């Protein structure tokens, strides 16, 4: 056990709460990270896509990644906003309204011939950079990082930076639903009215 004191506890939305703990001695979170292998840290209960609603940001440079997420959310009541540029995406989420974000780590656009992008260089911006910038702005929006492959160190870095989890490609729709489902409330009459107004 780790002796500490709960200094703040507040309700955010649904079953999501923020708890701040002051430990009696400095700790390194990595020393207590549970490596669950391929098991993501999501609620394993069934998700009903048609009852999911909310405003979701998608940060992705590859059109194939955008298409995957757009196809996935067609069965939901999610309003999806796509952005390819980190700076523009940060400015977007500074304004209230976004409930969640899917963030692809590799933001290198594909080659002109449409082939898959290469591994980003050290100078290229990444999805992890975006998550860190959002948290530095003091924003609490839940975000999931999507990496090109499963990398335990990257997953730990993503969670330490403020992501709720990291998914690895290839991605099944169920994983996307579970990732977003914990943070997106069931749709209401008010949401349907707003959706109709946005579409007019």
MODELLER restraints for C-alpha pairs under 7 A, 6 or more apart:
rsr = mdl.restraints
at = mdl.atoms
rsr.add(forms.Gaussian(group=physical.xy_distance, feature=features.Distance(at['CA:3:A'], at['CA:23:A']), mean=6.03, stdev=0.5))
rsr.add(forms.Gaussian(group=physical.xy_distance, feature=features.Distance(at['CA:3:A'], at['CA:24:A']), mean=5.86, stdev=0.5))
rsr.add(forms.Gaussian(group=physical.xy_distance, feature=features.Distance(at['CA:4:A'], at['CA:21:A']), mean=6.39, stdev=0.5))
rsr.add(forms.Gaussian(group=physical.xy_distance, feature=features.Distance(at['CA:4:A'], at['CA:22:A']), mean=5.42, stdev=0.5))
rsr.add(forms.Gaussian(group=physical.xy_distance, feature=features.Distance(at['CA:4:A'], at['CA:23:A']), mean=3.90, stdev=0.5))
rsr.add(forms.Gaussian(group=physical.xy_distance, feature=features.Distance(at['CA:4:A'], at['CA:24:A']), mean=5.16, stdev=0.5))
rsr.add(forms.Gaussian(group=physical.xy_distance, feature=features.Distance(at['CA:5:A'], at['CA:21:A']), mean=5.50, stdev=0.5))
rsr.add(forms.Gaussian(group=physical.xy_distance, feature=features.Distance(at['CA:5:A'], at['CA:22:A']), mean=5.22, stdev=0.5))
rsr.add(forms.Gaussian(group=physical.xy_distance, feature=features.Distance(at['CA:5:A'], at['CA:23:A']), mean=6.32, stdev=0.5))
rsr.add(forms.Gaussian(group=physical.xy_distance, feature=features.Distance(at['CA:6:A'], at['CA:20:A']), mean=5.91, stdev=0.5))
rsr.add(forms.Gaussian(group=physical.xy_distance, feature=features.Distance(at['CA:6:A'], at['CA:21:A']), mean=4.41, stdev=0.5))
rsr.add(forms.Gaussian(group=physical.xy_distance, feature=features.Distance(at['CA:6:A'], at['CA:22:A']), mean=6.33, stdev=0.5))
rsr.add(forms.Gaussian(group=physical.xy_distance, feature=features.Distance(at['CA:7:A'], at['CA:20:A']), mean=5.71, stdev=0.5))
rsr.add(forms.Gaussian(group=physical.xy_distance, feature=features.Distance(at['CA:7:A'], at['CA:21:A']), mean=5.65, stdev=0.5))
rsr.add(forms.Gaussian(group=physical.xy_distance, feature=features.Distance(at['CA:7:A'], at['CA:22:A']), mean=6.48, stdev=0.5))
rsr.add(forms.Gaussian(group=physical.xy_distance, feature=features.Distance(at['CA:8:A'], at['CA:19:A']), mean=5.71, stdev=0.5))
rsr.add(forms.Gaussian(group=physical.xy_distance, feature=features.Distance(at['CA:8:A'], at['CA:20:A']), mean=4.97, stdev=0.5))
rsr.add(forms.Gaussian(group=physical.xy_distance, feature=features.Distance(at['CA:9:A'], at['CA:18:A']), mean=5.61, stdev=0.5))
rsr.add(forms.Gaussian(group=physical.xy_distance, feature=features.Distance(at['CA:9:A'], at['CA:19:A']), mean=4.44, stdev=0.5))
rsr.add(forms.Gaussian(group=physical.xy_distance, feature=features.Distance(at['CA:9:A'], at['CA:20:A']), mean=6.37, stdev=0.5))
rsr.add(forms.Gaussian(group=physical.xy_distance, feature=features.Distance(at['CA:10:A'], at['CA:17:A']), mean=5.73, stdev=0.5))
rsr.add(forms.Gaussian(group=physical.xy_distance, feature=features.Distance(at['CA:10:A'], at['CA:18:A']), mean=5.36, stdev=0.5))
rsr.add(forms.Gaussian(group=physical.xy_distance, feature=features.Distance(at['CA:10:A'], at['CA:19:A']), mean=6.68, stdev=0.5))
rsr.add(forms.Gaussian(group=physical.xy_distance, feature=features.Distance(at['CA:11:A'], at['CA:17:A']), mean=4.51, stdev=0.5))
rsr.add(forms.Gaussian(group=physical.xy_distance, feature=features.Distance(at['CA:11:A'], at['CA:18:A']), mean=6.43, stdev=0.5))
rsr.add(forms.Gaussian(group=physical.xy_distance, feature=features.Distance(at['CA:12:A'], at['CA:18:A']), mean=6.80, stdev=0.5))
rsr.add(forms.Gaussian(group=physical.xy_distance, feature=features.Distance(at['CA:41:A'], at['CA:165:A']), mean=6.62, stdev=0.5))
rsr.add(forms.Gaussian(group=physical.xy_distance, feature=features.Distance(at['CA:42:A'], at['CA:178:A']), mean=6.30, stdev=0.5))
rsr.add(forms.Gaussian(group=physical.xy_distance, feature=features.Distance(at['CA:42:A'], at['CA:179:A']), mean=6.32, stdev=0.5))
rsr.add(forms.Gaussian(group=physical.xy_distance, feature=features.Distance(at['CA:43:A'], at['CA:178:A']), mean=6.80, stdev=0.5))
rsr.add(forms.Gaussian(group=physical.xy_distance, feature=features.Distance(at['CA:47:A'], at['CA:177:A']), mean=6.70, stdev=0.5))
rsr.add(forms.Gaussian(group=physical.xy_distance, feature=features.Distance(at['CA:47:A'], at['CA:178:A']), mean=6.45, stdev=0.5))
rsr.add(forms.Gaussian(group=physical.xy_distance, feature=features.Distance(at['CA:47:A'], at['CA:181:A']), mean=6.49, stdev=0.5))
rsr.add(forms.Gaussian(group=physical.xy_distance, feature=features.Distance(at['CA:49:A'], at['CA:75:A']), mean=6.05, stdev=0.5))
rsr.add(forms.Gaussian(group=physical.xy_distance, feature=features.Distance(at['CA:49:A'], at['CA:76:A']), mean=5.01, stdev=0.5))
rsr.add(forms.Gaussian(group=physical.xy_distance, feature=features.Distance(at['CA:49:A'], at['CA:177:A']), mean=6.77, stdev=0.5))
rsr.add(forms.Gaussian(group=physical.xy_distance, feature=features.Distance(at['CA:50:A'], at['CA:75:A']), mean=5.77, stdev=0.5))
rsr.add(forms.Gaussian(group=physical.xy_distance, feature=features.Distance(at['CA:50:A'], at['CA:76:A']), mean=4.49, stdev=0.5))
rsr.add(forms.Gaussian(group=physical.xy_distance, feature=features.Distance(at['CA:50:A'], at['CA:77:A']), mean=6.47, stdev=0.5))
rsr.add(forms.Gaussian(group=physical.xy_distance, feature=features.Distance(at['CA:51:A'], at['CA:76:A']), mean=6.61, stdev=0.5))
rsr.add(forms.Gaussian(group=physical.xy_distance, feature=features.Distance(at['CA:51:A'], at['CA:186:A']), mean=4.83, stdev=0.5))
rsr.add(forms.Gaussian(group=physical.xy_distance, feature=features.Distance(at['CA:51:A'], at['CA:187:A']), mean=5.87, stdev=0.5))
rsr.add(forms.Gaussian(group=physical.xy_distance, feature=features.Distance(at['CA:52:A'], at['CA:76:A']), mean=5.54, stdev=0.5))
rsr.add(forms.Gaussian(group=physical.xy_distance, feature=features.Distance(at['CA:52:A'], at['CA:77:A']), mean=5.75, stdev=0.5))
rsr.add(forms.Gaussian(group=physical.xy_distance, feature=features.Distance(at['CA:52:A'], at['CA:78:A']), mean=6.52, stdev=0.5))
rsr.add(forms.Gaussian(group=physical.xy_distance, feature=features.Distance(at['CA:52:A'], at['CA:181:A']), mean=6.52, stdev=0.5))
rsr.add(forms.Gaussian(group=physical.xy_distance, feature=features.Distance(at['CA:52:A'], at['CA:184:A']), mean=5.84, stdev=0.5))
rsr.add(forms.Gaussian(group=physical.xy_distance, feature=features.Distance(at['CA:52:A'], at['CA:185:A']), mean=6.04, stdev=0.5))
rsr.add(forms.Gaussian(group=physical.xy_distance, feature=features.Distance(at['CA:52:A'], at['CA:186:A']), mean=5.09, stdev=0.5))
rsr.add(forms.Gaussian(group=physical.xy_distance, feature=features.Distance(at['CA:52:A'], at['CA:187:A']), mean=6.31, stdev=0.5))
rsr.add(forms.Gaussian(group=physical.xy_distance, feature=features.Distance(at['CA:53:A'], at['CA:76:A']), mean=6.63, stdev=0.5))
rsr.add(forms.Gaussian(group=physical.xy_distance, feature=features.Distance(at['CA:53:A'], at['CA:77:A']), mean=4.56, stdev=0.5))
rsr.add(forms.Gaussian(group=physical.xy_distance, feature=features.Distance(at['CA:53:A'], at['CA:78:A']), mean=4.54, stdev=0.5))
rsr.add(forms.Gaussian(group=physical.xy_distance, feature=features.Distance(at['CA:53:A'], at['CA:184:A']), mean=5.64, stdev=0.5))
rsr.add(forms.Gaussian(group=physical.xy_distance, feature=features.Distance(at['CA:53:A'], at['CA:185:A']), mean=5.86, stdev=0.5))
rsr.add(forms.Gaussian(group=physical.xy_distance, feature=features.Distance(at['CA:53:A'], at['CA:186:A']), mean=5.78, stdev=0.5))
rsr.add(forms.Gaussian(group=physical.xy_distance, feature=features.Distance(at['CA:53:A'], at['CA:187:A']), mean=5.20, stdev=0.5))
rsr.add(forms.Gaussian(group=physical.xy_distance, feature=features.Distance(at['CA:54:A'], at['CA:78:A']), mean=5.01, stdev=0.5))
rsr.add(forms.Gaussian(group=physical.xy_distance, feature=features.Distance(at['CA:54:A'], at['CA:79:A']), mean=6.11, stdev=0.5))
rsr.add(forms.Gaussian(group=physical.xy_distance, feature=features.Distance(at['CA:54:A'], at['CA:99:A']), mean=6.03, stdev=0.5))
rsr.add(forms.Gaussian(group=physical.xy_distance, feature=features.Distance(at['CA:54:A'], at['CA:184:A']), mean=5.63, stdev=0.5))
rsr.add(forms.Gaussian(group=physical.xy_distance, feature=features.Distance(at['CA:54:A'], at['CA:185:A']), mean=6.97, stdev=0.5))
rsr.add(forms.Gaussian(group=physical.xy_distance, feature=features.Distance(at['CA:55:A'], at['CA:78:A']), mean=6.02, stdev=0.5))
rsr.add(forms.Gaussian(group=physical.xy_distance, feature=features.Distance(at['CA:55:A'], at['CA:79:A']), mean=4.84, stdev=0.5))
rsr.add(forms.Gaussian(group=physical.xy_distance, feature=features.Distance(at['CA:55:A'], at['CA:80:A']), mean=6.13, stdev=0.5))
rsr.add(forms.Gaussian(group=physical.xy_distance, feature=features.Distance(at['CA:55:A'], at['CA:97:A']), mean=6.66, stdev=0.5))
rsr.add(forms.Gaussian(group=physical.xy_distance, feature=features.Distance(at['CA:55:A'], at['CA:98:A']), mean=4.93, stdev=0.5))
rsr.add(forms.Gaussian(group=physical.xy_distance, feature=features.Distance(at['CA:55:A'], at['CA:99:A']), mean=5.39, stdev=0.5))
rsr.add(forms.Gaussian(group=physical.xy_distance, feature=features.Distance(at['CA:55:A'], at['CA:100:A']), mean=6.86, stdev=0.5))
rsr.add(forms.Gaussian(group=physical.xy_distance, feature=features.Distance(at['CA:56:A'], at['CA:78:A']), mean=6.78, stdev=0.5))
rsr.add(forms.Gaussian(group=physical.xy_distance, feature=features.Distance(at['CA:56:A'], at['CA:79:A']), mean=6.09, stdev=0.5))
rsr.add(forms.Gaussian(group=physical.xy_distance, feature=features.Distance(at['CA:56:A'], at['CA:80:A']), mean=4.97, stdev=0.5))
rsr.add(forms.Gaussian(group=physical.xy_distance, feature=features.Distance(at['CA:56:A'], at['CA:81:A']), mean=6.23, stdev=0.5))
rsr.add(forms.Gaussian(group=physical.xy_distance, feature=features.Distance(at['CA:56:A'], at['CA:98:A']), mean=5.76, stdev=0.5))
rsr.add(forms.Gaussian(group=physical.xy_distance, feature=features.Distance(at['CA:56:A'], at['CA:99:A']), mean=5.89, stdev=0.5))
rsr.add(forms.Gaussian(group=physical.xy_distance, feature=features.Distance(at['CA:56:A'], at['CA:100:A']), mean=4.93, stdev=0.5))
rsr.add(forms.Gaussian(group=physical.xy_distance, feature=features.Distance(at['CA:56:A'], at['CA:101:A']), mean=5.37, stdev=0.5))
rsr.add(forms.Gaussian(group=physical.xy_distance, feature=features.Distance(at['CA:57:A'], at['CA:80:A']), mean=5.94, stdev=0.5))
rsr.add(forms.Gaussian(group=physical.xy_distance, feature=features.Distance(at['CA:57:A'], at['CA:81:A']), mean=4.91, stdev=0.5))
rsr.add(forms.Gaussian(group=physical.xy_distance, feature=features.Distance(at['CA:57:A'], at['CA:82:A']), mean=6.03, stdev=0.5))
rsr.add(forms.Gaussian(group=physical.xy_distance, feature=features.Distance(at['CA:57:A'], at['CA:98:A']), mean=6.78, stdev=0.5))
rsr.add(forms.Gaussian(group=physical.xy_distance, feature=features.Distance(at['CA:57:A'], at['CA:100:A']), mean=6.39, stdev=0.5))
rsr.add(forms.Gaussian(group=physical.xy_distance, feature=features.Distance(at['CA:57:A'], at['CA:101:A']), mean=4.53, stdev=0.5))
rsr.add(forms.Gaussian(group=physical.xy_distance, feature=features.Distance(at['CA:57:A'], at['CA:102:A']), mean=6.31, stdev=0.5))
rsr.add(forms.Gaussian(group=physical.xy_distance, feature=features.Distance(at['CA:58:A'], at['CA:80:A']), mean=6.89, stdev=0.5))
rsr.add(forms.Gaussian(group=physical.xy_distance, feature=features.Distance(at['CA:58:A'], at['CA:81:A']), mean=5.98, stdev=0.5))
rsr.add(forms.Gaussian(group=physical.xy_distance, feature=features.Distance(at['CA:58:A'], at['CA:82:A']), mean=4.71, stdev=0.5))
rsr.add(forms.Gaussian(group=physical.xy_distance, feature=features.Distance(at['CA:58:A'], at['CA:83:A']), mean=6.21, stdev=0.5))
rsr.add(forms.Gaussian(group=physical.xy_distance, feature=features.Distance(at['CA:58:A'], at['CA:101:A']), mean=5.75, stdev=0.5))
rsr.add(forms.Gaussian(group=physical.xy_distance, feature=features.Distance(at['CA:58:A'], at['CA:102:A']), mean=4.92, stdev=0.5))
rsr.add(forms.Gaussian(group=physical.xy_distance, feature=features.Distance(at['CA:58:A'], at['CA:103:A']), mean=6.05, stdev=0.5))
rsr.add(forms.Gaussian(group=physical.xy_distance, feature=features.Distance(at['CA:59:A'], at['CA:82:A']), mean=6.04, stdev=0.5))
rsr.add(forms.Gaussian(group=physical.xy_distance, feature=features.Distance(at['CA:59:A'], at['CA:83:A']), mean=5.04, stdev=0.5))
rsr.add(forms.Gaussian(group=physical.xy_distance, feature=features.Distance(at['CA:59:A'], at['CA:84:A']), mean=5.57, stdev=0.5))
rsr.add(forms.Gaussian(group=physical.xy_distance, feature=features.Distance(at['CA:59:A'], at['CA:102:A']), mean=6.36, stdev=0.5))
rsr.add(forms.Gaussian(group=physical.xy_distance, feature=features.Distance(at['CA:59:A'], at['CA:103:A']), mean=4.88, stdev=0.5))
rsr.add(forms.Gaussian(group=physical.xy_distance, feature=features.Distance(at['CA:59:A'], at['CA:104:A']), mean=6.06, stdev=0.5))
rsr.add(forms.Gaussian(group=physical.xy_distance, feature=features.Distance(at['CA:60:A'], at['CA:66:A']), mean=6.28, stdev=0.5))
rsr.add(forms.Gaussian(group=physical.xy_distance, feature=features.Distance(at['CA:60:A'], at['CA:83:A']), mean=6.48, stdev=0.5))
rsr.add(forms.Gaussian(group=physical.xy_distance, feature=features.Distance(at['CA:60:A'], at['CA:84:A']), mean=5.22, stdev=0.5))
rsr.add(forms.Gaussian(group=physical.xy_distance, feature=features.Distance(at['CA:60:A'], at['CA:103:A']), mean=6.59, stdev=0.5))
rsr.add(forms.Gaussian(group=physical.xy_distance, feature=features.Distance(at['CA:60:A'], at['CA:104:A']), mean=5.34, stdev=0.5))
rsr.add(forms.Gaussian(group=physical.xy_distance, feature=features.Distance(at['CA:60:A'], at['CA:107:A']), mean=6.08, stdev=0.5))
rsr.add(forms.Gaussian(group=physical.xy_distance, feature=features.Distance(at['CA:61:A'], at['CA:84:A']), mean=4.82, stdev=0.5))
rsr.add(forms.Gaussian(group=physical.xy_distance, feature=features.Distance(at['CA:61:A'], at['CA:107:A']), mean=5.00, stdev=0.5))
rsr.add(forms.Gaussian(group=physical.xy_distance, feature=features.Distance(at['CA:61:A'], at['CA:108:A']), mean=6.28, stdev=0.5))
rsr.add(forms.Gaussian(group=physical.xy_distance, feature=features.Distance(at['CA:61:A'], at['CA:109:A']), mean=5.06, stdev=0.5))
rsr.add(forms.Gaussian(group=physical.xy_distance, feature=features.Distance(at['CA:62:A'], at['CA:109:A']), mean=5.55, stdev=0.5))
rsr.add(forms.Gaussian(group=physical.xy_distance, feature=features.Distance(at['CA:62:A'], at['CA:110:A']), mean=6.06, stdev=0.5))
rsr.add(forms.Gaussian(group=physical.xy_distance, feature=features.Distance(at['CA:72:A'], at['CA:173:A']), mean=6.04, stdev=0.5))
rsr.add(forms.Gaussian(group=physical.xy_distance, feature=features.Distance(at['CA:83:A'], at['CA:89:A']), mean=6.12, stdev=0.5))
rsr.add(forms.Gaussian(group=physical.xy_distance, feature=features.Distance(at['CA:86:A'], at['CA:130:A']), mean=6.16, stdev=0.5))
rsr.add(forms.Gaussian(group=physical.xy_distance, feature=features.Distance(at['CA:90:A'], at['CA:134:A']), mean=6.46, stdev=0.5))
rsr.add(forms.Gaussian(group=physical.xy_distance, feature=features.Distance(at['CA:99:A'], at['CA:141:A']), mean=6.11, stdev=0.5))
rsr.add(forms.Gaussian(group=physical.xy_distance, feature=features.Distance(at['CA:99:A'], at['CA:184:A']), mean=6.90, stdev=0.5))
rsr.add(forms.Gaussian(group=physical.xy_distance, feature=features.Distance(at['CA:100:A'], at['CA:141:A']), mean=5.79, stdev=0.5))
rsr.add(forms.Gaussian(group=physical.xy_distance, feature=features.Distance(at['CA:100:A'], at['CA:142:A']), mean=5.06, stdev=0.5))
rsr.add(forms.Gaussian(group=physical.xy_distance, feature=features.Distance(at['CA:100:A'], at['CA:143:A']), mean=5.78, stdev=0.5))
rsr.add(forms.Gaussian(group=physical.xy_distance, feature=features.Distance(at['CA:100:A'], at['CA:180:A']), mean=6.99, stdev=0.5))
rsr.add(forms.Gaussian(group=physical.xy_distance, feature=features.Distance(at['CA:101:A'], at['CA:142:A']), mean=6.51, stdev=0.5))
rsr.add(forms.Gaussian(group=physical.xy_distance, feature=features.Distance(at['CA:101:A'], at['CA:143:A']), mean=4.67, stdev=0.5))
rsr.add(forms.Gaussian(group=physical.xy_distance, feature=features.Distance(at['CA:101:A'], at['CA:144:A']), mean=6.40, stdev=0.5))
rsr.add(forms.Gaussian(group=physical.xy_distance, feature=features.Distance(at['CA:102:A'], at['CA:143:A']), mean=6.01, stdev=0.5))
rsr.add(forms.Gaussian(group=physical.xy_distance, feature=features.Distance(at['CA:102:A'], at['CA:144:A']), mean=5.25, stdev=0.5))
rsr.add(forms.Gaussian(group=physical.xy_distance, feature=features.Distance(at['CA:102:A'], at['CA:145:A']), mean=6.35, stdev=0.5))
rsr.add(forms.Gaussian(group=physical.xy_distance, feature=features.Distance(at['CA:103:A'], at['CA:127:A']), mean=5.60, stdev=0.5))
rsr.add(forms.Gaussian(group=physical.xy_distance, feature=features.Distance(at['CA:103:A'], at['CA:143:A']), mean=6.88, stdev=0.5))
rsr.add(forms.Gaussian(group=physical.xy_distance, feature=features.Distance(at['CA:103:A'], at['CA:144:A']), mean=5.99, stdev=0.5))
rsr.add(forms.Gaussian(group=physical.xy_distance, feature=features.Distance(at['CA:103:A'], at['CA:145:A']), mean=4.82, stdev=0.5))
rsr.add(forms.Gaussian(group=physical.xy_distance, feature=features.Distance(at['CA:103:A'], at['CA:146:A']), mean=5.91, stdev=0.5))
rsr.add(forms.Gaussian(group=physical.xy_distance, feature=features.Distance(at['CA:104:A'], at['CA:127:A']), mean=5.44, stdev=0.5))
rsr.add(forms.Gaussian(group=physical.xy_distance, feature=features.Distance(at['CA:104:A'], at['CA:145:A']), mean=5.78, stdev=0.5))
rsr.add(forms.Gaussian(group=physical.xy_distance, feature=features.Distance(at['CA:104:A'], at['CA:146:A']), mean=4.60, stdev=0.5))
rsr.add(forms.Gaussian(group=physical.xy_distance, feature=features.Distance(at['CA:104:A'], at['CA:147:A']), mean=6.22, stdev=0.5))
rsr.add(forms.Gaussian(group=physical.xy_distance, feature=features.Distance(at['CA:105:A'], at['CA:126:A']), mean=5.04, stdev=0.5))
rsr.add(forms.Gaussian(group=physical.xy_distance, feature=features.Distance(at['CA:105:A'], at['CA:127:A']), mean=3.83, stdev=0.5))
rsr.add(forms.Gaussian(group=physical.xy_distance, feature=features.Distance(at['CA:105:A'], at['CA:128:A']), mean=5.99, stdev=0.5))
rsr.add(forms.Gaussian(group=physical.xy_distance, feature=features.Distance(at['CA:105:A'], at['CA:145:A']), mean=6.26, stdev=0.5))
rsr.add(forms.Gaussian(group=physical.xy_distance, feature=features.Distance(at['CA:105:A'], at['CA:146:A']), mean=5.77, stdev=0.5))
rsr.add(forms.Gaussian(group=physical.xy_distance, feature=features.Distance(at['CA:105:A'], at['CA:147:A']), mean=5.27, stdev=0.5))
rsr.add(forms.Gaussian(group=physical.xy_distance, feature=features.Distance(at['CA:106:A'], at['CA:120:A']), mean=6.45, stdev=0.5))
rsr.add(forms.Gaussian(group=physical.xy_distance, feature=features.Distance(at['CA:106:A'], at['CA:126:A']), mean=5.69, stdev=0.5))
rsr.add(forms.Gaussian(group=physical.xy_distance, feature=features.Distance(at['CA:106:A'], at['CA:127:A']), mean=6.55, stdev=0.5))
rsr.add(forms.Gaussian(group=physical.xy_distance, feature=features.Distance(at['CA:106:A'], at['CA:147:A']), mean=6.88, stdev=0.5))
rsr.add(forms.Gaussian(group=physical.xy_distance, feature=features.Distance(at['CA:107:A'], at['CA:125:A']), mean=6.78, stdev=0.5))
rsr.add(forms.Gaussian(group=physical.xy_distance, feature=features.Distance(at['CA:107:A'], at['CA:126:A']), mean=5.65, stdev=0.5))
rsr.add(forms.Gaussian(group=physical.xy_distance, feature=features.Distance(at['CA:107:A'], at['CA:127:A']), mean=6.80, stdev=0.5))
rsr.add(forms.Gaussian(group=physical.xy_distance, feature=features.Distance(at['CA:108:A'], at['CA:117:A']), mean=5.97, stdev=0.5))
rsr.add(forms.Gaussian(group=physical.xy_distance, feature=features.Distance(at['CA:108:A'], at['CA:120:A']), mean=5.98, stdev=0.5))
rsr.add(forms.Gaussian(group=physical.xy_distance, feature=features.Distance(at['CA:109:A'], at['CA:117:A']), mean=5.85, stdev=0.5))
rsr.add(forms.Gaussian(group=physical.xy_distance, feature=features.Distance(at['CA:110:A'], at['CA:116:A']), mean=5.21, stdev=0.5))
rsr.add(forms.Gaussian(group=physical.xy_distance, feature=features.Distance(at['CA:110:A'], at['CA:117:A']), mean=4.22, stdev=0.5))
rsr.add(forms.Gaussian(group=physical.xy_distance, feature=features.Distance(at['CA:111:A'], at['CA:117:A']), mean=6.07, stdev=0.5))
rsr.add(forms.Gaussian(group=physical.xy_distance, feature=features.Distance(at['CA:127:A'], at['CA:145:A']), mean=6.76, stdev=0.5))
rsr.add(forms.Gaussian(group=physical.xy_distance, feature=features.Distance(at['CA:128:A'], at['CA:158:A']), mean=6.36, stdev=0.5))
rsr.add(forms.Gaussian(group=physical.xy_distance, feature=features.Distance(at['CA:131:A'], at['CA:161:A']), mean=6.66, stdev=0.5))
rsr.add(forms.Gaussian(group=physical.xy_distance, feature=features.Distance(at['CA:131:A'], at['CA:162:A']), mean=6.66, stdev=0.5))
rsr.add(forms.Gaussian(group=physical.xy_distance, feature=features.Distance(at['CA:131:A'], at['CA:163:A']), mean=6.80, stdev=0.5))
rsr.add(forms.Gaussian(group=physical.xy_distance, feature=features.Distance(at['CA:132:A'], at['CA:161:A']), mean=5.58, stdev=0.5))
rsr.add(forms.Gaussian(group=physical.xy_distance, feature=features.Distance(at['CA:135:A'], at['CA:162:A']), mean=6.61, stdev=0.5))
rsr.add(forms.Gaussian(group=physical.xy_distance, feature=features.Distance(at['CA:142:A'], at['CA:163:A']), mean=6.79, stdev=0.5))
rsr.add(forms.Gaussian(group=physical.xy_distance, feature=features.Distance(at['CA:142:A'], at['CA:164:A']), mean=6.35, stdev=0.5))
rsr.add(forms.Gaussian(group=physical.xy_distance, feature=features.Distance(at['CA:143:A'], at['CA:163:A']), mean=5.10, stdev=0.5))
rsr.add(forms.Gaussian(group=physical.xy_distance, feature=features.Distance(at['CA:143:A'], at['CA:164:A']), mean=5.95, stdev=0.5))
rsr.add(forms.Gaussian(group=physical.xy_distance, feature=features.Distance(at['CA:144:A'], at['CA:163:A']), mean=5.43, stdev=0.5))
rsr.add(forms.Gaussian(group=physical.xy_distance, feature=features.Distance(at['CA:144:A'], at['CA:164:A']), mean=5.71, stdev=0.5))
rsr.add(forms.Gaussian(group=physical.xy_distance, feature=features.Distance(at['CA:144:A'], at['CA:165:A']), mean=5.23, stdev=0.5))
rsr.add(forms.Gaussian(group=physical.xy_distance, feature=features.Distance(at['CA:144:A'], at['CA:166:A']), mean=5.63, stdev=0.5))
rsr.add(forms.Gaussian(group=physical.xy_distance, feature=features.Distance(at['CA:145:A'], at['CA:158:A']), mean=6.86, stdev=0.5))
rsr.add(forms.Gaussian(group=physical.xy_distance, feature=features.Distance(at['CA:145:A'], at['CA:163:A']), mean=6.52, stdev=0.5))
rsr.add(forms.Gaussian(group=physical.xy_distance, feature=features.Distance(at['CA:145:A'], at['CA:165:A']), mean=6.50, stdev=0.5))
rsr.add(forms.Gaussian(group=physical.xy_distance, feature=features.Distance(at['CA:145:A'], at['CA:166:A']), mean=4.62, stdev=0.5))
rsr.add(forms.Gaussian(group=physical.xy_distance, feature=features.Distance(at['CA:145:A'], at['CA:167:A']), mean=6.21, stdev=0.5))
rsr.add(forms.Gaussian(group=physical.xy_distance, feature=features.Distance(at['CA:146:A'], at['CA:166:A']), mean=5.60, stdev=0.5))
rsr.add(forms.Gaussian(group=physical.xy_distance, feature=features.Distance(at['CA:146:A'], at['CA:167:A']), mean=4.69, stdev=0.5))
rsr.add(forms.Gaussian(group=physical.xy_distance, feature=features.Distance(at['CA:146:A'], at['CA:168:A']), mean=5.63, stdev=0.5))
rsr.add(forms.Gaussian(group=physical.xy_distance, feature=features.Distance(at['CA:147:A'], at['CA:166:A']), mean=6.97, stdev=0.5))
rsr.add(forms.Gaussian(group=physical.xy_distance, feature=features.Distance(at['CA:147:A'], at['CA:167:A']), mean=6.22, stdev=0.5))
rsr.add(forms.Gaussian(group=physical.xy_distance, feature=features.Distance(at['CA:147:A'], at['CA:168:A']), mean=4.92, stdev=0.5))
rsr.add(forms.Gaussian(group=physical.xy_distance, feature=features.Distance(at['CA:147:A'], at['CA:169:A']), mean=6.31, stdev=0.5))
rsr.add(forms.Gaussian(group=physical.xy_distance, feature=features.Distance(at['CA:148:A'], at['CA:168:A']), mean=5.90, stdev=0.5))
rsr.add(forms.Gaussian(group=physical.xy_distance, feature=features.Distance(at['CA:148:A'], at['CA:169:A']), mean=5.21, stdev=0.5))
rsr.add(forms.Gaussian(group=physical.xy_distance, feature=features.Distance(at['CA:149:A'], at['CA:168:A']), mean=4.92, stdev=0.5))
rsr.add(forms.Gaussian(group=physical.xy_distance, feature=features.Distance(at['CA:149:A'], at['CA:169:A']), mean=5.50, stdev=0.5))
rsr.add(forms.Gaussian(group=physical.xy_distance, feature=features.Distance(at['CA:150:A'], at['CA:168:A']), mean=5.09, stdev=0.5))
rsr.add(forms.Gaussian(group=physical.xy_distance, feature=features.Distance(at['CA:155:A'], at['CA:166:A']), mean=5.50, stdev=0.5))
rsr.add(forms.Gaussian(group=physical.xy_distance, feature=features.Distance(at['CA:158:A'], at['CA:166:A']), mean=6.67, stdev=0.5))
rsr.add(forms.Gaussian(group=physical.xy_distance, feature=features.Distance(at['CA:159:A'], at['CA:165:A']), mean=5.95, stdev=0.5))
